[in-house]
């Protein structure tokens, strides 16, 4: 195979990986954008849910969750400090699974618990691989 064919194949594979990294970041960030926006539109409901599990200072929890979910997801989408943001969102997913979805005898809570764990796993892959060339990180 000629060197130019290898270079073209390598660029094509690299471009595919970069597009997949971008699409993956957008897809996984989507759930955090939606969750954050739902907290903004129903703050009382969210604070009630936070209080129902016995956490103190529901208003602070609400603000923290909104910041993590909205700012974190937007940073993930554009690929700004991708590895750090992915680790933060992964930790957030595990913590929320443990606090809010720990009734594993309830099928919905069981599924939500493992959904959060799966999301954390995907985010750890993002942390390991970075944002790719289609990210703000690549421009820095």
C-alpha positions in Angstrom: 0.0 0.0 0.0 1.4 3.4 -0.9 2.2 5.9 1.8 -0.5 8.3 0.6 -3.1 5.6 0.9 -2.0 4.9 4.4 -2.1 8.6 5.3 -5.6 9.0 3.8 -6.9 5.9 5.7 -5.3 7.2 8.9 -6.9 10.6 8.5 -10.2 9.1 7.7 -10.1 6.9 10.8 -8.9 9.8 12.9 -11.8 12.0 11.6 -14.3 9.3 12.4 -12.9 9.0 15.9 -13.2 12.8 16.4 -16.8 12.8 15.1 -17.7 9.9 17.3 -16.1 11.6 20.3 -18.2 14.8 19.7 -21.4 12.8 19.1 -20.7 10.8 22.2 -20.1 13.9 24.3 -23.3 15.5 23.1 -25.3 12.3 23.7 -24.1 11.7 27.2 -24.4 15.4 28.1 -28.0 15.5 27.0 -29.3 13.8 30.1 -27.6 16.3 32.3 -28.9 19.3 30.3 -32.5 18.0 30.6 -32.1 17.1 34.3 -30.7 20.6 35.0 -33.4 22.4 33.1 -36.1 20.3 34.9 -34.7 21.5 38.2 -34.8 25.1 37.0 -38.4 24.8 35.9 -39.5 23.0 39.2 -37.2 24.1 42.0 -39.8 23.4 44.7 -40.3 19.8 43.5 -36.5 19.3 43.4 -36.0 20.7 46.9 -38.8 18.5 48.1 -37.2 15.4 46.6 -33.8 16.4 48.1 -35.4 16.9 51.5 -37.3 13.6 51.2 -34.1 11.6 51.4 -33.0 13.5 54.5 -30.3 15.8 53.0 -29.9 19.1 54.7 -30.0 22.4 52.9 -32.2 21.5 49.9 -31.8 24.9 48.3 -28.0 24.5 48.3 -28.4 21.0 46.8 -30.6 22.4 44.1 -28.2 25.2 43.2 -25.2 22.7 43.2 -27.1 20.2 41.1 -28.1 22.8 38.6 -24.6 24.1 38.3 -23.0 20.7 37.9 -25.6 19.5 35.4 -26.0 22.5 33.3 -22.5 24.0 33.3 -20.9 20.5 33.3 -23.0 19.3 30.4 -22.3 22.4 28.3 -18.6 22.1 29.1 -18.7 18.5 28.0 -20.5 19.3 24.8 -17.9 21.9 23.7 -15.1 19.9 25.0 -13.8 22.3 27.6 -11.6 20.6 30.2 -13.2 17.5 29.0 -11.4 15.0 31.2 -12.0 16.9 34.4 -15.6 17.6 33.7 -16.2 14.0 32.7 -14.8 12.8 36.1 -16.9 15.4 38.0 -20.1 14.3 36.2 -19.2 10.6 36.7 -18.7 11.2 40.4 -22.0 13.2 40.5 -23.8 10.2 38.8 -22.5 7.7 41.3 -23.3 9.9 44.3 -26.8 10.6 43.1 -27.3 6.8 42.4 -26.2 6.0 46.0 -28.3 8.8 47.6 -31.5 8.9 45.5 -31.8 5.4 43.9 -30.6 3.1 46.6 -33.9 1.2 47.1 -32.8 -1.7 44.9 -35.8 -3.8 45.7 -37.9 -1.3 43.7 -37.5 -2.1 40.0 -37.5 1.6 38.9 -35.0 2.5 41.5 -32.9 -0.5 40.6 -32.9 0.6 36.9 -32.2 4.2 37.8 -29.3 3.2 40.0 -27.7 1.2 37.3 -28.5 3.8 34.6 -26.5 6.2 36.7 -23.6 3.7 37.0 -23.7 3.1 33.3 -23.6 6.9 32.6 -20.6 7.1 35.0 -18.9 4.3 33.1 -19.4 6.2 29.8 -18.1 9.4 31.3 -15.0 7.6 32.6 -14.3 6.5 29.0 -14.6 10.2 28.0 -12.2 11.0 30.7 -9.8 8.3 29.6 -9.9 9.3 25.9 -10.4 13.0 26.1 -12.5 15.2 23.9 -10.8 14.6 20.6 -9.8 17.2 18.0 -13.4 18.6 17.8 -13.2 20.1 21.2 -12.0 23.4 22.8 -9.3 21.3 24.6 -7.7 20.5 21.2 -7.6 24.3 20.5 -5.7 25.1 23.7 
